[in-house]
Amino acid sequence: MRSHCFRRLPEVELPVRVQTEDFDTGEEIARLRAGNPKIGAIAAFIGLVRDVNEGDAVRELTLEHYPEMTGKALSAILDEAKQRWEVIDATIVHRIGSLKPTDQIVLVIVASSHRGDAFAACEFLMDFLKTHAPFWKKEQTGQGARWVEARESDDSAAMRWNKTPPA
Amino acid sequence: MVTLRYFARLREALDIATEHIALPASVDSAEQLVAWLRQRGETWQREFAPGKNFRIAVNQQMAEANTRVKDGDEVALFPPVTGG
């Protein structure tokens, strides 16, 4: 006899999340692609805590954000990506709080019909997240605690998207 | 009233996270607000010195120097972001 089991409803997940807990990329991808036969390509990026920055050993990283702005900023970045490329669905997860080297910091997943749009939108999302989303890193090194300085290379990475409209 | 919020290195340097101020008569843009804050003393002058790298958000949106600031707004001042 076939048992009639009620499938647990998928948990409602916002496309953009900020959390202290770690994330499972496999689970996130599974949730994103579940039952959608239009998706032909998924690109994912994961940012990790390194054990060295500016030549100093990093023991710990503390991430703070501007809670009332973060969701709006990430949603705006996502909307912009959807204007530029064919994005069927996307997930952005950013962690806050205390992190250690090898810990995961950020996850961006983009689902599209084809790889070109998935790769481009994923890279665009990361470049804009790094320059437009209100997160700040403070690192604990052997020399004490210090705020991580923004990099000019991040600004130029975001700027290039102004010059290169998608084909 | 205008709510001012400070984040990250700026919050630590100025030793304040949030404050509510009556909008000064001389202020109706982000730039004018910063000029007004500079008058508060040496630390404020240093942190908001021209050429110093900081960002302003008005009502949780990234602002420009000439972005309007009006009564009831929330203005946040913070260093360039470093997430990701």
gemmi code that builds the backbone of each chain (N, CA, C; Angstrom):
import gemmi

chains = {
    "A": [
        ("MET", (0.833, -1.187, 0.000), (0.000, 0.000, 0.000), (0.870, 1.239, 0.000)),
        ("ARG", (0.513, 2.120, -0.851), (1.329, 3.334, -0.942), (0.955, 4.271, 0.202)),
        ("SER", (1.932, 4.571, 0.987), (1.607, 5.447, 2.119), (1.427, 6.870, 1.609)),
        ("HIS", (0.466, 7.466, 2.171), (0.196, 8.831, 1.762), (0.900, 9.765, 2.736)),
        ("CYS", (2.013, 10.234, 2.316), (2.688, 11.120, 3.259), (2.579, 12.558, 2.772)),
        ("PHE", (2.390, 13.421, 3.716), (2.330, 14.831, 3.377), (3.746, 15.354, 3.250)),
        ("ARG", (4.044, 15.885, 2.107), (5.385, 16.471, 1.951), (5.466, 17.746, 2.764)),
        ("ARG", (6.577, 17.844, 3.437), (6.786, 19.066, 4.202), (6.862, 20.234, 3.216)),
        ("LEU", (6.143, 21.267, 3.486), (6.208, 22.421, 2.594), (7.614, 22.998, 2.638)),
        ("PRO", (8.125, 23.412, 1.493), (9.467, 24.005, 1.530), (9.456, 25.250, 2.416)),
        ("GLU", (10.504, 25.376, 3.177), (10.571, 26.551, 4.044), (10.644, 27.793, 3.180)),
        ("VAL", (9.943, 28.798, 3.604), (9.985, 30.043, 2.840), (11.347, 30.685, 3.080)),
        ("GLU", (12.084, 30.863, 2.015), (13.405, 31.471, 2.145), (13.461, 32.719, 1.276)),
        ("LEU", (13.897, 33.801, 1.861), (14.061, 35.014, 1.064), (15.274, 34.830, 0.162)),
        ("PRO", (15.266, 35.487, -1.004), (16.422, 35.355, -1.890), (17.677, 36.005, -1.303)),
        ("VAL", (17.472, 36.895, -0.333), (18.596, 37.616, 0.262), (18.550, 37.427, 1.773)),
        ("ARG", (19.631, 36.888, 2.347), (19.626, 36.642, 3.794), (20.936, 37.063, 4.439)),
        ("VAL", (20.822, 37.557, 5.659), (22.002, 37.873, 6.463), (21.856, 37.052, 7.738)),
        ("GLN", (22.888, 36.308, 8.092), (22.749, 35.402, 9.231), (24.103, 35.134, 9.881)),
        ("THR", (24.061, 34.740, 11.168), (25.309, 34.379, 11.839), (25.678, 32.926, 11.518)),
        ("GLU", (24.658, 32.096, 11.273), (24.897, 30.665, 11.043), (25.605, 30.422, 9.707)),
        ("ASP", (26.265, 29.285, 9.651), (26.896, 28.850, 8.411), (25.801, 28.463, 7.403)),
        ("PHE", (26.203, 28.281, 6.146), (25.236, 27.852, 5.130), (25.760, 26.611, 4.427)),
        ("ASP", (24.830, 25.863, 3.837), (25.166, 24.656, 3.099), (24.859, 24.909, 1.620)),
        ("THR", (25.923, 25.053, 0.828), (25.758, 25.420, -0.575), (24.903, 24.398, -1.326)),
        ("GLY", (25.104, 23.120, -1.018), (24.334, 22.071, -1.692), (22.839, 22.238, -1.443)),
        ("GLU", (22.507, 22.479, -0.188), (21.091, 22.671, 0.169), (20.520, 23.905, -0.508)),
        ("GLU", (21.319, 24.959, -0.531), (20.845, 26.215, -1.127), (20.593, 26.030, -2.626)),
        ("ILE", (21.493, 25.325, -3.297), (21.320, 25.089, -4.733), (20.106, 24.190, -4.972)),
        ("ALA", (19.974, 23.158, -4.145), (18.838, 22.241, -4.302), (17.519, 22.998, -4.177)),
        ("ARG", (17.471, 23.912, -3.199), (16.238, 24.674, -2.978), (15.963, 25.616, -4.156)),
        ("LEU", (17.041, 26.204, -4.675), (16.899, 27.170, -5.763), (16.386, 26.512, -7.044)),
        ("ARG", (16.856, 25.289, -7.310), (16.535, 24.671, -8.601), (15.342, 23.728, -8.542)),
        ("ALA", (14.832, 23.496, -7.315), (13.805, 22.475, -7.136), (12.629, 22.663, -8.103)),
        ("GLY", (12.395, 21.650, -8.895), (11.215, 21.592, -9.748), (11.142, 22.652, -10.824)),
        ("ASN", (12.258, 23.233, -11.210), (12.198, 24.247, -12.269), (12.973, 23.786, -13.511)),
        ("PRO", (12.261, 23.211, -14.486), (12.942, 22.668, -15.670), (13.439, 23.740, -16.639)),
        ("LYS", (13.161, 25.015, -16.353), (13.676, 26.099, -17.209), (15.158, 26.377, -16.919)),
        ("ILE", (15.601, 25.966, -15.727), (16.989, 26.247, -15.336), (17.941, 25.292, -16.055)),
        ("GLY", (18.891, 25.889, -16.791), (19.867, 25.071, -17.497), (21.272, 25.281, -16.981)),
        ("ALA", (21.444, 26.292, -16.124), (22.791, 26.613, -15.641), (22.712, 27.267, -14.274)),
        ("ILE", (23.619, 26.858, -13.406), (23.714, 27.491, -12.085), (25.169, 27.847, -11.843)),
        ("ALA", (25.417, 29.107, -11.499), (26.764, 29.532, -11.115), (26.719, 29.928, -9.652)),
        ("ALA", (27.745, 29.529, -8.903), (27.788, 29.870, -7.479), (29.161, 30.409, -7.128)),
        ("PHE", (29.187, 31.370, -6.212), (30.445, 31.897, -5.686), (30.393, 31.812, -4.167)),
        ("ILE", (31.494, 31.376, -3.569), (31.587, 31.325, -2.112), (32.826, 32.102, -1.693)),
        ("GLY", (32.648, 33.074, -0.802), (33.782, 33.820, -0.251), (34.143, 33.234, 1.108)),
        ("LEU", (35.455, 33.097, 1.364), (35.939, 32.455, 2.587), (36.876, 33.382, 3.362)),
        ("VAL", (37.019, 33.126, 4.637), (37.974, 33.876, 5.456), (39.362, 33.297, 5.224)),
        ("ARG", (40.300, 34.165, 4.809), (41.696, 33.737, 4.640), (42.454, 33.925, 5.951)),
        ("ASP", (43.586, 33.251, 6.072), (44.334, 33.373, 7.333), (45.399, 34.459, 7.254)),
        ("VAL", (45.415, 35.201, 6.152), (46.405, 36.273, 6.034), (45.800, 37.444, 5.265)),
        ("ASN", (46.117, 38.673, 5.700), (45.691, 39.874, 4.972), (46.748, 40.949, 5.159)),
        ("GLU", (47.110, 41.607, 4.075), (48.127, 42.666, 4.128), (49.397, 42.155, 4.826)),
        ("GLY", (49.722, 40.888, 4.613), (50.950, 40.331, 5.162), (50.890, 39.885, 6.611)),
        ("ASP", (49.743, 40.075, 7.280), (49.632, 39.679, 8.687), (48.703, 38.481, 8.860)),
        ("ALA", (49.040, 37.642, 9.809), (48.195, 36.480, 10.102), (46.874, 36.959, 10.709)),
        ("VAL", (45.787, 36.452, 10.182), (44.460, 36.809, 10.697), (43.936, 35.648, 11.532)),
        ("ARG", (43.562, 35.962, 12.789), (43.046, 34.919, 13.676), (41.536, 34.849, 13.640)),
        ("GLU", (40.943, 36.031, 13.467), (39.500, 36.107, 13.563), (39.012, 37.314, 12.787)),
        ("LEU", (37.793, 37.214, 12.292), (37.190, 38.302, 11.529), (35.825, 38.572, 12.141)),
        ("THR", (35.520, 39.854, 12.392), (34.184, 40.187, 12.874), (33.501, 41.018, 11.802)),
        ("LEU", (32.310, 40.578, 11.418), (31.564, 41.281, 10.377), (30.374, 41.991, 10.978)),
        ("GLU", (30.290, 43.291, 10.737), (29.087, 44.007, 11.167), (28.377, 44.566, 9.943)),
        ("HIS", (27.121, 44.928, 10.103), (26.380, 45.510, 8.980), (25.377, 46.525, 9.491)),
        ("TYR", (24.685, 47.137, 8.564), (23.674, 48.154, 8.856), (22.337, 47.471, 8.545)),
        ("PRO", (21.763, 46.823, 9.555), (20.655, 45.903, 9.295), (19.507, 46.507, 8.487)),
        ("GLU", (19.161, 47.762, 8.778), (18.008, 48.361, 8.084), (18.309, 48.628, 6.606)),
        ("MET", (19.579, 48.671, 6.258), (19.936, 48.985, 4.872), (20.342, 47.751, 4.067)),
        ("THR", (20.889, 46.758, 4.740), (21.498, 45.630, 4.029), (20.525, 44.932, 3.077)),
        ("GLY", (19.340, 44.616, 3.576), (18.353, 43.920, 2.755), (17.985, 44.722, 1.520)),
        ("LYS", (17.761, 46.030, 1.736), (17.410, 46.918, 0.621), (18.534, 46.965, -0.404)),
        ("ALA", (19.773, 47.100, 0.092), (20.920, 47.221, -0.820), (21.100, 45.939, -1.630)),
        ("LEU", (21.004, 44.789, -0.958), (21.197, 43.524, -1.675), (20.055, 43.282, -2.665)),
        ("SER", (18.826, 43.629, -2.270), (17.694, 43.447, -3.188), (17.839, 44.347, -4.412)),
        ("ALA", (18.354, 45.575, -4.190), (18.555, 46.498, -5.318), (19.611, 45.952, -6.279)),
        ("ILE", (20.664, 45.365, -5.731), (21.730, 44.792, -6.557), (21.175, 43.616, -7.369)),
        ("LEU", (20.341, 42.828, -6.709), (19.731, 41.682, -7.373), (18.785, 42.139, -8.493)),
        ("ASP", (18.002, 43.180, -8.220), (17.101, 43.716, -9.252), (17.892, 44.191, -10.463)),
        ("GLU", (19.016, 44.850, -10.191), (19.865, 45.353, -11.273), (20.382, 44.180, -12.124)),
        ("ALA", (20.801, 43.110, -11.470), (21.293, 41.930, -12.205), (20.176, 41.347, -13.077)),
        ("LYS", (18.957, 41.356, -12.530), (17.824, 40.796, -13.284), (17.466, 41.649, -14.499)),
        ("GLN", (17.767, 42.961, -14.415), (17.551, 43.845, -15.562), (18.543, 43.546, -16.675)),
        ("ARG", (19.748, 43.154, -16.263), (20.830, 43.037, -17.238), (20.930, 41.649, -17.862)),
        ("TRP", (20.605, 40.634, -17.080), (20.753, 39.267, -17.569), (19.488, 38.467, -17.311)),
        ("GLU", (19.428, 37.336, -17.974), (18.305, 36.452, -17.738), (18.603, 35.673, -16.450)),
        ("VAL", (18.002, 36.125, -15.372), (18.184, 35.461, -14.077), (16.845, 34.834, -13.703)),
        ("ILE", (16.805, 33.535, -13.671), (15.545, 32.861, -13.315), (15.334, 32.969, -11.806)),
        ("ASP", (16.404, 32.758, -11.060), (16.313, 32.867, -9.611), (17.725, 33.063, -9.063)),
        ("ALA", (17.809, 33.597, -7.860), (19.125, 33.834, -7.257), (19.013, 33.773, -5.746)),
        ("THR", (20.123, 33.488, -5.104), (20.197, 33.481, -3.644), (21.465, 34.218, -3.232)),
        ("ILE", (21.325, 35.088, -2.245), (22.513, 35.714, -1.648), (22.439, 35.463, -0.150)),
        ("VAL", (23.472, 34.861, 0.414), (23.547, 34.665, 1.864), (24.847, 35.302, 2.341)),
        ("HIS", (24.758, 36.201, 3.317), (25.962, 36.831, 3.862), (25.979, 36.618, 5.364)),
        ("ARG", (27.111, 36.169, 5.873), (27.197, 35.949, 7.325), (27.719, 37.194, 8.032)),
        ("ILE", (27.321, 37.331, 9.286), (27.825, 38.396, 10.152), (28.299, 37.760, 11.456)),
        ("GLY", (28.960, 38.573, 12.281), (29.436, 38.080, 13.566), (30.882, 37.645, 13.476)),
        ("SER", (31.233, 36.719, 14.340), (32.620, 36.316, 14.482), (32.933, 35.104, 13.602)),
        ("LEU", (33.960, 35.241, 12.744), (34.331, 34.159, 11.832), (35.826, 33.872, 11.944)),
        ("LYS", (36.189, 32.642, 11.602), (37.589, 32.231, 11.688), (38.089, 31.821, 10.297)),
        ("PRO", (39.436, 31.848, 10.111), (39.964, 31.408, 8.820), (39.376, 30.061, 8.411)),
        ("THR", (39.096, 29.918, 7.143), (38.439, 28.780, 6.472), (36.907, 28.848, 6.565)),
        ("ASP", (36.356, 29.722, 7.418), (34.890, 29.843, 7.490), (34.347, 30.452, 6.199)),
        ("GLN", (33.124, 30.116, 5.893), (32.431, 30.715, 4.746), (31.867, 32.065, 5.168)),
        ("ILE", (31.976, 33.062, 4.268), (31.427, 34.394, 4.557), (30.185, 34.659, 3.727)),
        ("VAL", (30.289, 34.410, 2.432), (29.219, 34.841, 1.529), (28.970, 33.794, 0.451)),
        ("LEU", (27.706, 33.707, 0.067), (27.307, 32.787, -1.002), (26.416, 33.532, -1.979)),
        ("VAL", (26.745, 33.429, -3.262), (25.875, 33.973, -4.313), (25.600, 32.846, -5.301)),
        ("ILE", (24.337, 32.585, -5.553), (23.971, 31.554, -6.530), (23.033, 32.188, -7.555)),
        ("VAL", (23.314, 31.930, -8.813), (22.441, 32.440, -9.871), (22.005, 31.285, -10.767)),
        ("ALA", (20.715, 31.199, -10.991), (20.170, 30.191, -11.901), (19.661, 30.879, -13.154)),
        ("SER", (20.028, 30.316, -14.297), (19.617, 30.893, -15.572), (19.386, 29.751, -16.570)),
        ("SER", (19.005, 30.110, -17.789), (18.848, 29.072, -18.812), (20.208, 28.608, -19.325)),
        ("HIS", (21.134, 29.582, -19.403), (22.433, 29.291, -20.004), (23.572, 29.814, -19.148)),
        ("ARG", (24.756, 29.234, -19.344), (25.871, 29.553, -18.455), (26.355, 30.999, -18.564)),
        ("GLY", (26.272, 31.585, -19.752), (26.783, 32.950, -19.940), (26.122, 33.915, -18.970)),
        ("ASP", (24.814, 33.884, -18.917), (24.074, 34.770, -18.021), (24.341, 34.422, -16.558)),
        ("ALA", (24.431, 33.137, -16.257), (24.651, 32.715, -14.862), (26.024, 33.199, -14.365)),
        ("PHE", (27.078, 32.975, -15.173), (28.423, 33.422, -14.781), (28.478, 34.946, -14.617)),
        ("ALA", (27.977, 35.659, -15.630), (28.080, 37.120, -15.627), (27.299, 37.716, -14.456)),
        ("ALA", (26.076, 37.266, -14.260), (25.259, 37.827, -13.185), (25.866, 37.523, -11.820)),
        ("CYS", (26.443, 36.341, -11.676), (27.053, 35.956, -10.396), (28.253, 36.872, -10.087)),
        ("GLU", (29.087, 37.118, -11.104), (30.255, 37.974, -10.893), (29.827, 39.422, -10.616)),
        ("PHE", (28.836, 39.885, -11.356), (28.288, 41.228, -11.152), (27.752, 41.376, -9.719)),
        ("LEU", (26.994, 40.398, -9.273), (26.431, 40.462, -7.923), (27.523, 40.568, -6.867)),
        ("MET", (28.587, 39.787, -7.029), (29.673, 39.848, -6.045), (30.398, 41.193, -6.105)),
        ("ASP", (30.656, 41.682, -7.316), (31.357, 42.964, -7.444), (30.550, 44.092, -6.807)),
        ("PHE", (29.238, 44.069, -6.986), (28.410, 45.130, -6.419), (28.177, 44.941, -4.934)),
        ("LEU", (28.078, 43.701, -4.510), (27.953, 43.445, -3.070), (29.175, 44.017, -2.338)),
        ("LYS", (30.358, 43.810, -2.930), (31.588, 44.255, -2.260), (31.717, 45.770, -2.183)),
        ("THR", (31.017, 46.494, -3.056), (31.161, 47.952, -3.075), (29.895, 48.695, -2.646)),
        ("HIS", (28.754, 48.015, -2.588), (27.499, 48.713, -2.307), (26.715, 48.181, -1.105)),
        ("ALA", (27.051, 47.017, -0.598), (26.276, 46.475, 0.527), (26.978, 46.851, 1.835)),
        ("PRO", (26.217, 47.370, 2.815), (26.843, 47.917, 4.028), (27.306, 46.850, 5.042)),
        ("PHE", (28.427, 46.215, 4.701), (29.091, 45.277, 5.618), (30.501, 45.811, 5.865)),
        ("TRP", (30.999, 45.574, 7.062), (32.377, 45.962, 7.387), (33.061, 44.841, 8.141)),
        ("LYS", (34.353, 44.641, 7.800), (35.140, 43.585, 8.434), (36.169, 44.199, 9.377)),
        ("LYS", (36.256, 43.599, 10.553), (37.329, 43.963, 11.477), (38.122, 42.692, 11.717)),
        ("GLU", (39.443, 42.782, 11.566), (40.206, 41.555, 11.724), (41.108, 41.616, 12.947)),
        ("GLN", (41.262, 40.449, 13.545), (42.115, 40.305, 14.719), (43.419, 39.687, 14.241)),
        ("THR", (44.518, 40.438, 14.379), (45.815, 39.911, 13.957), (46.738, 39.885, 15.184)),
        ("GLY", (47.945, 39.374, 14.979), (48.924, 39.371, 16.063), (49.244, 40.790, 16.533)),
        ("GLN", (49.027, 41.771, 15.657), (49.296, 43.185, 15.980), (48.083, 43.877, 16.604)),
        ("GLY", (47.024, 43.143, 16.853), (45.824, 43.742, 17.415), (44.678, 43.750, 16.413)),
        ("ALA", (43.587, 44.450, 16.798), (42.403, 44.480, 15.926), (42.495, 45.669, 14.990)),
        ("ARG", (42.022, 45.491, 13.759), (42.012, 46.624, 12.823), (40.848, 46.451, 11.841)),
        ("TRP", (40.308, 47.578, 11.394), (39.252, 47.561, 10.390), (39.881, 47.326, 9.030)),
        ("VAL", (39.285, 46.464, 8.266), (39.781, 46.195, 6.917), (39.474, 47.410, 6.048)),
        ("GLU", (40.466, 47.859, 5.291), (40.284, 49.011, 4.411), (39.703, 48.549, 3.075)),
        ("ALA", (38.846, 49.379, 2.512), (38.291, 49.069, 1.191), (39.416, 49.093, 0.163)),
        ("ARG", (39.296, 48.252, -0.842), (40.312, 48.189, -1.888), (39.865, 48.936, -3.127)),
        ("GLU", (40.814, 49.616, -3.737), (40.497, 50.301, -4.991), (40.159, 49.303, -6.092)),
        ("SER", (40.791, 48.118, -6.001), (40.537, 47.109, -7.045), (39.076, 46.654, -7.007)),
        ("ASP", (38.439, 46.738, -5.826), (37.013, 46.384, -5.750), (36.163, 47.427, -6.453)),
        ("ASP", (36.554, 48.700, -6.293), (35.817, 49.763, -6.977), (35.945, 49.618, -8.489)),
        ("SER", (37.186, 49.332, -8.957), (37.343, 49.217, -10.409), (36.642, 47.970, -10.939)),
        ("ALA", (36.572, 46.923, -10.101), (35.851, 45.718, -10.537), (34.368, 46.031, -10.732)),
        ("ALA", (33.807, 46.860, -9.847), (32.389, 47.218, -9.970), (32.168, 48.195, -11.119)),
        ("MET", (33.154, 49.105, -11.305), (33.034, 50.140, -12.341), (32.985, 49.549, -13.747)),
        ("ARG", (33.711, 48.442, -13.941), (33.818, 47.933, -15.322), (32.460, 47.520, -15.866)),
        ("TRP", (31.513, 47.224, -14.974), (30.180, 46.818, -15.456), (29.432, 48.002, -16.072)),
        ("ASN", (29.834, 49.225, -15.716), (29.211, 50.395, -16.352), (29.627, 50.479, -17.813)),
        ("LYS", (30.885, 50.051, -18.053), (31.430, 50.194, -19.400), (31.071, 49.026, -20.304)),
        ("THR", (30.748, 47.904, -19.707), (30.528, 46.716, -20.505), (29.080, 46.259, -20.423)),
        ("PRO", (28.222, 46.908, -21.204), (26.835, 46.439, -21.172), (26.751, 45.034, -21.721)),
        ("PRO", (25.912, 44.199, -21.149), (25.809, 42.827, -21.637), (25.320, 42.797, -23.081)),
        ("ALA", (25.840, 41.846, -23.811), (25.487, 41.748, -25.235), (23.995, 41.406, -25.385)),
    ],
    "B": [
        ("MET", (13.292, 66.182, 13.719), (14.477, 65.457, 14.174), (15.071, 64.632, 13.033)),
        ("VAL", (16.383, 64.484, 13.093), (17.077, 63.624, 12.141), (17.853, 62.595, 12.959)),
        ("THR", (17.797, 61.343, 12.524), (18.563, 60.300, 13.200), (19.897, 60.141, 12.494)),
        ("LEU", (20.965, 60.187, 13.260), (22.291, 59.972, 12.683), (22.827, 58.648, 13.190)),
        ("ARG", (23.361, 57.856, 12.286), (23.929, 56.561, 12.682), (25.346, 56.443, 12.144)),
        ("TYR", (26.187, 55.839, 12.953), (27.599, 55.698, 12.581), (27.965, 54.220, 12.649)),
        ("PHE", (28.796, 53.793, 11.717), (29.147, 52.377, 11.679), (30.658, 52.159, 11.608)),
        ("ALA", (31.040, 50.948, 12.043), (32.394, 50.428, 11.897), (33.450, 51.394, 12.487)),
        ("ARG", (34.502, 51.659, 11.717), (35.600, 52.473, 12.241), (35.124, 53.855, 12.688)),
        ("LEU", (34.185, 54.437, 11.946), (33.683, 55.772, 12.313), (32.960, 55.753, 13.666)),
        ("ARG", (32.180, 54.699, 13.908), (31.466, 54.584, 15.179), (32.478, 54.553, 16.340)),
        ("GLU", (33.553, 53.799, 16.129), (34.566, 53.690, 17.187), (35.334, 54.992, 17.374)),
        ("ALA", (35.712, 55.609, 16.258), (36.510, 56.838, 16.339), (35.711, 57.966, 16.991)),
        ("LEU", (34.408, 58.054, 16.671), (33.573, 59.144, 17.184), (32.910, 58.761, 18.500)),
        ("ASP", (33.013, 57.465, 18.831), (32.454, 56.938, 20.074), (30.935, 57.183, 20.179)),
        ("ILE", (30.251, 56.990, 19.081), (28.796, 57.129, 19.096), (28.209, 56.243, 17.991)),
        ("ALA", (27.074, 55.595, 18.291), (26.432, 54.717, 17.311), (25.202, 55.391, 16.701)),
        ("THR", (24.406, 56.033, 17.552), (23.152, 56.644, 17.087), (22.896, 57.919, 17.872)),
        ("GLU", (22.373, 58.922, 17.218), (21.923, 60.125, 17.923), (20.767, 60.757, 17.155)),
        ("HIS", (19.985, 61.545, 17.865), (18.870, 62.260, 17.243), (19.147, 63.740, 17.413)),
        ("ILE", (19.118, 64.457, 16.300), (19.396, 65.893, 16.386), (18.260, 66.679, 15.723)),
        ("ALA", (18.089, 67.897, 16.190), (17.190, 68.809, 15.480), (17.940, 69.258, 14.234)),
        ("LEU", (17.280, 69.220, 13.105), (17.959, 69.578, 11.857), (18.423, 71.036, 11.926)),
        ("PRO", (19.757, 71.259, 11.857), (20.241, 72.641, 11.929), (19.742, 73.450, 10.723)),
        ("ALA", (19.510, 74.720, 10.938), (18.965, 75.584, 9.878), (19.880, 75.616, 8.646)),
        ("SER", (21.183, 75.438, 8.878), (22.140, 75.550, 7.766), (22.207, 74.282, 6.913)),
        ("VAL", (21.462, 73.244, 7.312), (21.628, 71.938, 6.659), (20.416, 71.542, 5.824)),
        ("ASP", (20.610, 71.387, 4.496), (19.583, 70.665, 3.760), (20.146, 69.697, 2.727)),
        ("SER", (21.451, 69.407, 2.844), (22.040, 68.360, 2.003), (23.038, 67.555, 2.838)),
        ("ALA", (23.420, 66.390, 2.309), (24.377, 65.516, 2.998), (25.693, 66.262, 3.249)),
        ("GLU", (26.120, 66.992, 2.230), (27.366, 67.747, 2.311), (27.314, 68.789, 3.447)),
        ("GLN", (26.175, 69.481, 3.539), (26.029, 70.499, 4.589), (25.967, 69.875, 5.972)),
        ("LEU", (25.404, 68.681, 6.046), (25.363, 67.984, 7.332), (26.781, 67.651, 7.785)),
        ("VAL", (27.596, 67.176, 6.845), (28.982, 66.838, 7.178), (29.742, 68.097, 7.614)),
        ("ALA", (29.512, 69.200, 6.931), (30.169, 70.464, 7.304), (29.768, 70.849, 8.734)),
        ("TRP", (28.521, 70.631, 9.062), (28.022, 70.952, 10.400), (28.662, 70.028, 11.453)),
        ("LEU", (28.788, 68.757, 11.115), (29.395, 67.793, 12.049), (30.865, 68.129, 12.320)),
        ("ARG", (31.549, 68.629, 11.291), (32.966, 68.988, 11.437), (33.186, 70.025, 12.532)),
        ("GLN", (32.188, 70.849, 12.782), (32.338, 71.909, 13.786), (32.316, 71.392, 15.216)),
        ("ARG", (32.056, 70.092, 15.356), (31.909, 69.548, 16.713), (33.241, 69.379, 17.450)),
        ("GLY", (34.333, 69.460, 16.763), (35.617, 69.330, 17.457), (36.640, 68.612, 16.610)),
        ("GLU", (37.785, 68.413, 17.226), (38.953, 67.928, 16.499), (38.732, 66.559, 15.849)),
        ("THR", (38.176, 65.627, 16.637), (37.982, 64.270, 16.114), (37.037, 64.292, 14.912)),
        ("TRP", (35.976, 65.085, 15.062), (34.975, 65.158, 13.992), (35.576, 65.795, 12.747)),
        ("GLN", (36.376, 66.818, 12.977), (37.033, 67.504, 11.868), (37.965, 66.541, 11.126)),
        ("ARG", (38.671, 65.746, 11.914), (39.627, 64.811, 11.321), (38.896, 63.714, 10.538)),
        ("GLU", (37.889, 63.127, 11.156), (37.202, 62.004, 10.508), (36.432, 62.418, 9.253)),
        ("PHE", (35.952, 63.658, 9.233), (35.180, 64.124, 8.073), (35.941, 65.170, 7.258)),
        ("ALA", (37.271, 65.137, 7.394), (38.089, 66.086, 6.634), (37.871, 65.880, 5.135)),
        ("PRO", (37.932, 66.984, 4.362), (37.788, 66.827, 2.913), (38.856, 65.851, 2.404)),
        ("GLY", (38.472, 64.976, 1.531), (39.418, 63.993, 1.010), (39.429, 62.697, 1.808)),
        ("LYS", (38.851, 62.733, 3.002), (38.755, 61.516, 3.822), (37.694, 60.607, 3.193)),
        ("ASN", (37.996, 59.329, 3.212), (37.120, 58.390, 2.515), (35.990, 57.894, 3.410)),
        ("PHE", (34.801, 58.431, 3.218), (33.635, 57.918, 3.950), (32.416, 57.974, 3.045)),
        ("ARG", (31.372, 57.267, 3.459), (30.152, 57.205, 2.649), (28.974, 57.686, 3.493)),
        ("ILE", (27.938, 58.140, 2.796), (26.730, 58.606, 3.466), (25.530, 57.898, 2.847)),
        ("ALA", (24.628, 57.450, 3.695), (23.364, 56.904, 3.195), (22.238, 57.730, 3.802)),
        ("VAL", (21.272, 58.110, 2.986), (20.094, 58.819, 3.481), (18.904, 57.885, 3.308)),
        ("ASN", (18.240, 57.614, 4.408), (17.123, 56.657, 4.421), (17.515, 55.325, 3.774)),
        ("GLN", (18.675, 54.837, 4.180), (19.198, 53.521, 3.769), (19.513, 53.416, 2.283)),
        ("GLN", (19.717, 54.571, 1.635), (20.142, 54.571, 0.228), (21.442, 55.351, 0.134)),
        ("MET", (22.402, 54.812, -0.609), (23.666, 55.516, -0.794), (23.384, 56.916, -1.329)),
        ("ALA", (24.041, 57.911, -0.729), (23.758, 59.300, -1.089), (24.970, 59.948, -1.740)),
        ("GLU", (24.708, 61.047, -2.418), (25.763, 61.890, -2.986), (25.881, 63.131, -2.095)),
        ("ALA", (26.902, 63.950, -2.369), (27.108, 65.169, -1.575), (25.863, 66.050, -1.566)),
        ("ASN", (25.183, 66.113, -2.712), (24.036, 67.025, -2.811), (22.689, 66.369, -2.502)),
        ("THR", (22.703, 65.125, -2.009), (21.444, 64.468, -1.646), (20.756, 65.262, -0.533)),
        ("ARG", (19.470, 65.482, -0.685), (18.693, 66.286, 0.245), (18.558, 65.572, 1.592)),
        ("VAL", (18.694, 66.330, 2.657), (18.442, 65.819, 4.013), (17.343, 66.669, 4.621)),
        ("LYS", (16.270, 65.997, 5.071), (15.151, 66.759, 5.638), (14.701, 66.141, 6.957)),
        ("ASP", (13.834, 66.863, 7.628), (13.349, 66.416, 8.925), (12.759, 65.004, 8.812)),
        ("GLY", (13.088, 64.145, 9.777), (12.549, 62.788, 9.782), (13.450, 61.767, 9.092)),
        ("ASP", (14.490, 62.239, 8.413), (15.387, 61.315, 7.706), (16.306, 60.569, 8.668)),
        ("GLU", (16.782, 59.424, 8.182), (17.855, 58.715, 8.878), (19.100, 58.820, 8.004)),
        ("VAL", (20.135, 59.410, 8.560), (21.385, 59.576, 7.811), (22.456, 58.716, 8.463)),
        ("ALA", (23.086, 57.871, 7.664), (24.147, 57.010, 8.188), (25.482, 57.424, 7.591)),
        ("LEU", (26.501, 57.434, 8.433), (27.852, 57.785, 7.984), (28.762, 56.607, 8.294)),
        ("PHE", (29.510, 56.179, 7.298), (30.344, 54.996, 7.498), (31.516, 54.943, 6.532)),
        ("PRO", (32.528, 54.136, 6.848), (33.661, 53.989, 5.935), (33.213, 53.209, 4.692)),
        ("PRO", (34.005, 53.255, 3.600), (33.678, 52.423, 2.436), (33.477, 50.969, 2.886)),
        ("VAL", (32.520, 50.301, 2.278), (32.130, 48.972, 2.752), (33.185, 47.918, 2.409)),
        ("THR", (33.244, 46.864, 3.219), (34.272, 45.832, 3.025), (33.710, 44.419, 3.214)),
        ("GLY", (32.463, 44.220, 2.808), (31.889, 42.879, 2.947), (32.339, 41.945, 1.844)),
        ("GLY", (31.687, 40.794, 1.778), (31.951, 39.815, 0.723), (33.108, 38.919, 1.035)),
    ],
}
model = gemmi.Model(1)
for chain_id, residues in chains.items():
    chain = gemmi.Chain(chain_id)
    for i, (resn, *xyz) in enumerate(residues, 1):
        res = gemmi.Residue()
        res.name, res.seqid = resn, gemmi.SeqId(i, " ")
        for name, pos in zip(("N", "CA", "C"), xyz):
            atom = gemmi.Atom()
            atom.name, atom.element = name, gemmi.Element(name[0])
            atom.pos, atom.b_iso = gemmi.Position(*pos), 0.0
            res.add_atom(atom)
        chain.add_residue(res)
    model.add_chain(chain)
structure = gemmi.Structure()
structure.add_model(model)
structure.setup_entities()
